[in-house]
Amino acid sequence: MTVRSAERGPFDLPWPGLLGLGVFLLALWAQPDALVGVFYDDGIYVAGAKALANGSGYRHIHLPDAPPMVRYPPLYPAVLGLLWRVWPVFPANVTLFQLADAVALGAAAWIMAVHGRRVLPPVFPRYLALALGFVAFPLLALIGVRFAEPLFLALVAGAVALADREDGDSGCVGGGAAPYYRSPPGSPSWCPGCSGSRYGRQTLTRASPTTRPTRTSWGRPAQRPCSRGSSR
């Protein structure tokens, strides 16, 4: 039985999807009825979204002379600006912003759960830790206002998962100082740094002093023998 087939929840649904759905519904429930701007920064983000949606540029349109918004990252206001174009009626469109933030937080939980199947051991402690983390007070407080954290959490989780993908030509960084690389089938060598991964049972061996690191097509280090006459 594979890891993926073993991690099924009620109605034979995958646990990562159930966790993401649960976090999404919890984020919707945690939305307050407070006006935008009670935390100041959320009002700045929404004002920047309106400026982008109206074609005024990334500016403080609520201030005299509309100075540029140089202190606030533009990605989250740009997302809100696209949603503003879809529903240009304020404050009714705040409901759409709340839905987008809930989706981002649920997506972050799903990505972390899927990635966790590769790098973390038992199922129950893993999902318990993720669930407790996403129901903690700081996240529920942040999801109730228009902050960029849910979106950036989803982006960071996705970036980490993509960077941690296993590639057929990539090396494995083990516990020692010397690099490791895949050995031919049947070799008894083993990579201690891969023991926590579902790829940890693959045979690996330590690089010899006559090898030098090279770059694969994915930019990851590989190993190839060095010729004795090489000056590098």
C-alpha beads as a LAMMPS data file, in Angstrom:
LAMMPS data file: protein, C-alpha beads

232 atoms
231 bonds

1 atom types
1 bond types

-500.0 500.0 xlo xhi
-500.0 500.0 ylo yhi
-500.0 500.0 zlo zhi

Masses

1 110.0

Atoms # bond

1 1 1 0.000 0.000 0.000
2 1 1 1.399 3.377 -0.992
3 1 1 1.514 6.410 1.269
4 1 1 -1.061 8.225 -0.820
5 1 1 -3.566 5.361 -0.825
6 1 1 -3.204 4.962 2.951
7 1 1 -3.995 8.613 3.688
8 1 1 -7.728 8.563 3.026
9 1 1 -10.307 10.144 5.272
10 1 1 -14.104 9.906 5.524
11 1 1 -15.924 8.968 2.315
12 1 1 -12.546 7.842 0.938
13 1 1 -11.460 11.468 0.476
14 1 1 -7.763 12.389 0.746
15 1 1 -6.744 13.926 4.071
16 1 1 -4.881 16.880 2.489
17 1 1 -8.027 17.893 0.643
18 1 1 -10.142 17.496 3.778
19 1 1 -7.709 19.615 5.770
20 1 1 -7.700 22.340 3.129
21 1 1 -11.506 22.329 2.953
22 1 1 -11.787 22.483 6.739
23 1 1 -9.382 25.424 6.960
24 1 1 -11.269 27.200 4.175
25 1 1 -14.600 26.812 5.974
26 1 1 -13.031 27.880 9.268
27 1 1 -11.610 30.985 7.604
28 1 1 -15.054 31.880 6.274
29 1 1 -16.543 31.422 9.732
30 1 1 -13.868 33.645 11.288
31 1 1 -14.710 36.637 9.080
32 1 1 -15.994 39.521 11.245
33 1 1 -18.447 42.259 10.310
34 1 1 -15.945 45.044 11.041
35 1 1 -15.362 47.753 8.467
36 1 1 -12.260 47.742 6.298
37 1 1 -9.516 49.899 7.766
38 1 1 -9.838 49.046 11.447
39 1 1 -6.215 47.847 11.395
40 1 1 -5.074 50.684 9.074
41 1 1 -2.933 48.437 6.883
42 1 1 -5.967 46.582 5.585
43 1 1 -7.474 49.902 4.535
44 1 1 -4.236 50.792 2.722
45 1 1 -4.301 47.492 0.827
46 1 1 -7.920 47.975 -0.226
47 1 1 -7.293 51.586 -1.241
48 1 1 -4.346 50.414 -3.335
49 1 1 -6.563 47.779 -4.925
50 1 1 -9.112 50.450 -5.842
51 1 1 -6.384 52.636 -7.332
52 1 1 -5.118 49.771 -9.491
53 1 1 -8.625 48.798 -10.550
54 1 1 -9.438 52.378 -11.541
55 1 1 -6.227 52.801 -13.513
56 1 1 -4.748 55.375 -11.115
57 1 1 -1.572 53.377 -10.543
58 1 1 -0.250 52.037 -7.261
59 1 1 -0.874 55.204 -5.243
60 1 1 -2.381 56.437 -2.004
61 1 1 -5.486 57.863 -3.619
62 1 1 -6.904 58.733 -0.196
63 1 1 -4.057 61.234 0.460
64 1 1 -3.452 64.681 -1.097
65 1 1 -1.548 64.495 -4.411
66 1 1 -1.883 60.653 -4.331
67 1 1 1.758 59.778 -3.537
68 1 1 3.119 56.389 -4.674
69 1 1 2.680 53.409 -2.337
70 1 1 6.325 52.522 -1.726
71 1 1 6.034 50.821 1.680
72 1 1 3.503 48.137 0.803
73 1 1 4.172 45.116 -1.438
74 1 1 1.982 45.343 -4.547
75 1 1 1.088 41.688 -5.126
76 1 1 -1.805 41.424 -2.662
77 1 1 -3.379 44.761 -3.714
78 1 1 -3.001 43.645 -7.328
79 1 1 -5.010 40.490 -6.571
80 1 1 -7.655 42.552 -4.793
81 1 1 -7.615 44.966 -7.734
82 1 1 -8.505 42.154 -10.131
83 1 1 -11.355 41.140 -7.844
84 1 1 -12.415 44.789 -7.677
85 1 1 -12.735 44.803 -11.466
86 1 1 -14.981 41.749 -11.211
87 1 1 -17.188 43.353 -8.543
88 1 1 -16.630 47.136 -8.465
89 1 1 -19.225 47.911 -5.774
90 1 1 -17.650 48.872 -2.446
91 1 1 -18.132 47.809 0.374
92 1 1 -20.175 44.916 -0.990
93 1 1 -17.126 43.532 -2.804
94 1 1 -15.335 43.037 0.528
95 1 1 -17.205 39.724 0.649
96 1 1 -15.251 38.675 -2.446
97 1 1 -12.004 39.711 -0.758
98 1 1 -12.896 37.608 2.272
99 1 1 -13.597 34.623 0.047
100 1 1 -10.237 35.038 -1.695
101 1 1 -8.357 35.176 1.611
102 1 1 -10.157 32.056 2.839
103 1 1 -9.239 30.256 -0.384
104 1 1 -5.595 31.265 0.047
105 1 1 -5.466 29.962 3.613
106 1 1 -7.164 26.695 2.637
107 1 1 -4.750 26.306 -0.272
108 1 1 -1.804 26.825 2.084
109 1 1 -3.100 24.064 4.365
110 1 1 -3.611 21.704 1.420
111 1 1 -0.130 22.359 -0.012
112 1 1 1.528 21.819 3.380
113 1 1 -0.397 18.584 3.898
114 1 1 0.556 17.240 0.468
115 1 1 4.176 18.208 0.988
116 1 1 4.137 16.718 4.473
117 1 1 3.487 13.265 3.031
118 1 1 7.046 13.335 1.733
119 1 1 9.019 14.742 4.632
120 1 1 7.157 13.944 7.834
121 1 1 6.506 10.539 9.415
122 1 1 3.211 9.323 10.973
123 1 1 -0.150 10.439 9.665
124 1 1 -1.969 11.340 12.897
125 1 1 0.676 13.607 14.504
126 1 1 1.276 15.332 11.174
127 1 1 -2.334 16.291 10.535
128 1 1 -2.910 17.115 14.193
129 1 1 0.005 19.565 14.138
130 1 1 -1.220 21.151 10.906
131 1 1 -4.771 21.467 12.201
132 1 1 -3.648 23.022 15.484
133 1 1 -1.428 25.446 13.621
134 1 1 -4.201 26.638 11.340
135 1 1 -6.768 27.059 14.122
136 1 1 -4.342 29.058 16.272
137 1 1 -5.439 32.546 17.265
138 1 1 -2.895 34.548 15.204
139 1 1 -4.005 33.030 11.907
140 1 1 -7.698 33.374 12.730
141 1 1 -7.122 37.002 13.672
142 1 1 -5.227 37.710 10.449
143 1 1 -7.812 36.055 8.245
144 1 1 -10.465 38.386 9.633
145 1 1 -8.868 41.486 8.087
146 1 1 -7.512 42.207 4.638
147 1 1 -3.884 41.358 5.219
148 1 1 -1.475 39.788 2.733
149 1 1 -0.377 36.955 5.045
150 1 1 -2.801 34.234 3.785
151 1 1 -1.753 34.813 0.177
152 1 1 1.950 34.866 0.996
153 1 1 1.596 31.788 3.197
154 1 1 0.134 29.887 0.244
155 1 1 2.896 31.173 -2.051
156 1 1 5.678 30.276 0.397
157 1 1 4.206 26.811 0.981
158 1 1 4.045 26.236 -2.762
159 1 1 7.591 27.501 -3.281
160 1 1 8.948 25.199 -0.569
161 1 1 7.072 22.215 -2.000
162 1 1 8.384 22.929 -5.501
163 1 1 11.944 23.443 -4.286
164 1 1 11.813 20.174 -2.368
165 1 1 10.721 18.065 -5.299
166 1 1 12.766 14.941 -5.919
167 1 1 14.520 14.951 -9.267
168 1 1 16.008 11.912 -10.915
169 1 1 19.379 13.611 -11.488
170 1 1 19.632 15.556 -8.258
171 1 1 21.900 14.780 -5.368
172 1 1 20.934 14.224 -1.763
173 1 1 22.462 16.337 0.957
174 1 1 23.218 13.971 3.801
175 1 1 24.305 14.474 7.367
176 1 1 28.036 14.568 6.546
177 1 1 30.103 17.219 4.859
178 1 1 30.658 15.235 1.662
179 1 1 27.898 15.166 -0.994
180 1 1 25.918 12.077 -1.888
181 1 1 24.612 10.841 -5.186
182 1 1 22.644 7.880 -6.479
183 1 1 24.490 4.612 -6.740
184 1 1 23.747 1.785 -9.160
185 1 1 20.924 -0.613 -8.249
186 1 1 21.970 -3.262 -5.753
187 1 1 24.483 -1.081 -3.932
188 1 1 24.214 -1.396 -0.117
189 1 1 25.012 2.299 0.408
190 1 1 22.414 4.492 2.078
191 1 1 21.926 8.228 2.510
192 1 1 21.296 9.181 6.158
193 1 1 20.005 12.594 5.161
194 1 1 17.157 10.985 3.217
195 1 1 15.815 8.838 6.042
196 1 1 12.815 11.093 6.577
197 1 1 11.766 11.105 2.931
198 1 1 9.726 8.563 1.060
199 1 1 12.686 8.415 -1.279
200 1 1 15.028 7.493 1.566
201 1 1 15.104 3.799 0.699
202 1 1 16.763 4.419 -2.626
203 1 1 20.387 3.364 -2.768
204 1 1 22.867 6.217 -2.492
205 1 1 26.588 6.395 -2.032
206 1 1 29.121 8.983 -0.908
207 1 1 30.938 10.927 -3.587
208 1 1 34.580 10.072 -3.923
209 1 1 37.367 12.692 -3.936
210 1 1 37.688 12.202 -7.696
211 1 1 34.205 13.583 -8.375
212 1 1 33.177 17.158 -8.741
213 1 1 29.698 18.732 -8.553
214 1 1 27.986 19.686 -11.770
215 1 1 24.626 21.298 -12.494
216 1 1 21.644 19.388 -13.793
217 1 1 18.923 20.883 -15.978
218 1 1 17.046 21.810 -12.801
219 1 1 20.029 23.633 -11.305
220 1 1 20.617 20.967 -8.663
221 1 1 24.049 19.505 -7.971
222 1 1 24.934 16.190 -9.544
223 1 1 28.188 14.213 -9.534
224 1 1 30.417 13.075 -12.354
225 1 1 33.936 11.641 -12.361
226 1 1 36.779 14.109 -12.872
227 1 1 39.491 13.212 -15.320
228 1 1 42.931 13.016 -13.767
229 1 1 44.286 15.494 -16.289
230 1 1 41.659 18.126 -15.519
231 1 1 42.920 21.347 -14.001
232 1 1 39.564 22.267 -12.462

Bonds

1 1 1 2
2 1 2 3
3 1 3 4
4 1 4 5
5 1 5 6
6 1 6 7
7 1 7 8
8 1 8 9
9 1 9 10
10 1 10 11
11 1 11 12
12 1 12 13
13 1 13 14
14 1 14 15
15 1 15 16
16 1 16 17
17 1 17 18
18 1 18 19
19 1 19 20
20 1 20 21
21 1 21 22
22 1 22 23
23 1 23 24
24 1 24 25
25 1 25 26
26 1 26 27
27 1 27 28
28 1 28 29
29 1 29 30
30 1 30 31
31 1 31 32
32 1 32 33
33 1 33 34
34 1 34 35
35 1 35 36
36 1 36 37
37 1 37 38
38 1 38 39
39 1 39 40
40 1 40 41
41 1 41 42
42 1 42 43
43 1 43 44
44 1 44 45
45 1 45 46
46 1 46 47
47 1 47 48
48 1 48 49
49 1 49 50
50 1 50 51
51 1 51 52
52 1 52 53
53 1 53 54
54 1 54 55
55 1 55 56
56 1 56 57
57 1 57 58
58 1 58 59
59 1 59 60
60 1 60 61
61 1 61 62
62 1 62 63
63 1 63 64
64 1 64 65
65 1 65 66
66 1 66 67
67 1 67 68
68 1 68 69
69 1 69 70
70 1 70 71
71 1 71 72
72 1 72 73
73 1 73 74
74 1 74 75
75 1 75 76
76 1 76 77
77 1 77 78
78 1 78 79
79 1 79 80
80 1 80 81
81 1 81 82
82 1 82 83
83 1 83 84
84 1 84 85
85 1 85 86
86 1 86 87
87 1 87 88
88 1 88 89
89 1 89 90
90 1 90 91
91 1 91 92
92 1 92 93
93 1 93 94
94 1 94 95
95 1 95 96
96 1 96 97
97 1 97 98
98 1 98 99
99 1 99 100
100 1 100 101
101 1 101 102
102 1 102 103
103 1 103 104
104 1 104 105
105 1 105 106
106 1 106 107
107 1 107 108
108 1 108 109
109 1 109 110
110 1 110 111
111 1 111 112
112 1 112 113
113 1 113 114
114 1 114 115
115 1 115 116
116 1 116 117
117 1 117 118
118 1 118 119
119 1 119 120
120 1 120 121
121 1 121 122
122 1 122 123
123 1 123 124
124 1 124 125
125 1 125 126
126 1 126 127
127 1 127 128
128 1 128 129
129 1 129 130
130 1 130 131
131 1 131 132
132 1 132 133
133 1 133 134
134 1 134 135
135 1 135 136
136 1 136 137
137 1 137 138
138 1 138 139
139 1 139 140
140 1 140 141
141 1 141 142
142 1 142 143
143 1 143 144
144 1 144 145
145 1 145 146
146 1 146 147
147 1 147 148
148 1 148 149
149 1 149 150
150 1 150 151
151 1 151 152
152 1 152 153
153 1 153 154
154 1 154 155
155 1 155 156
156 1 156 157
157 1 157 158
158 1 158 159
159 1 159 160
160 1 160 161
161 1 161 162
162 1 162 163
163 1 163 164
164 1 164 165
165 1 165 166
166 1 166 167
167 1 167 168
168 1 168 169
169 1 169 170
170 1 170 171
171 1 171 172
172 1 172 173
173 1 173 174
174 1 174 175
175 1 175 176
176 1 176 177
177 1 177 178
178 1 178 179
179 1 179 180
180 1 180 181
181 1 181 182
182 1 182 183
183 1 183 184
184 1 184 185
185 1 185 186
186 1 186 187
187 1 187 188
188 1 188 189
189 1 189 190
190 1 190 191
191 1 191 192
192 1 192 193
193 1 193 194
194 1 194 195
195 1 195 196
196 1 196 197
197 1 197 198
198 1 198 199
199 1 199 200
200 1 200 201
201 1 201 202
202 1 202 203
203 1 203 204
204 1 204 205
205 1 205 206
206 1 206 207
207 1 207 208
208 1 208 209
209 1 209 210
210 1 210 211
211 1 211 212
212 1 212 213
213 1 213 214
214 1 214 215
215 1 215 216
216 1 216 217
217 1 217 218
218 1 218 219
219 1 219 220
220 1 220 221
221 1 221 222
222 1 222 223
223 1 223 224
224 1 224 225
225 1 225 226
226 1 226 227
227 1 227 228
228 1 228 229
229 1 229 230
230 1 230 231
231 1 231 232
